[in-house]
Amino acid sequence: MCQHGLYISILLIVLFVATPGSALALQTHGPPEGLYIHQIAHVFFAIAMITLLIFLRIQPIGEGRGWHYFRISLVFFFLWNVNAFIAHTVESQLPEEAILGSGHLFSQYLPPPFTAKKVLYYIAKFDHLLCVPAMVFLVLALKTFCREAERKREDASRDAVA
């Protein structure tokens, strides 16, 4: 009887995963409210990163390579939010004909003449050059924290045995 329940559970999980419905994870809002909320989120995120950096500077929680990586990730996340805020602001000020092509990322282009706003928008769209390193340094920090905790656990168990 127990195995039949297991098989039924597996079947239900497979059916649930294989036949997904709409997740409704994306909720769009028309302009300008959606942009305002999005921009406010970038401001709060940037403030949180700076606040955390200041607190870690004033009263460090720990030291070592992991904390160094973590602080670097906070700087990159801060810079990414500032960049994204600028990119969204400049994009909202560009006329619709300033960006041509379909809605797909790789089919869009900026036609000449190139104004200062267009060039700033173009440069700001490379935000992944800030966001990806932020995530990489965060992962490095978390990995280092885990390794240090594992090393401490092993040392404690060796001391307990000795």
PyMOL commands that set and color helices and strands:
alter all, ss='L'
color gray80, all
select helices_A, chain A and resi 2-18+33-58+65-93+96-98+105-107+116-124+128-161
alter helices_A, ss='H'
color red, helices_A
deselect
rebuild
show_as cartoon
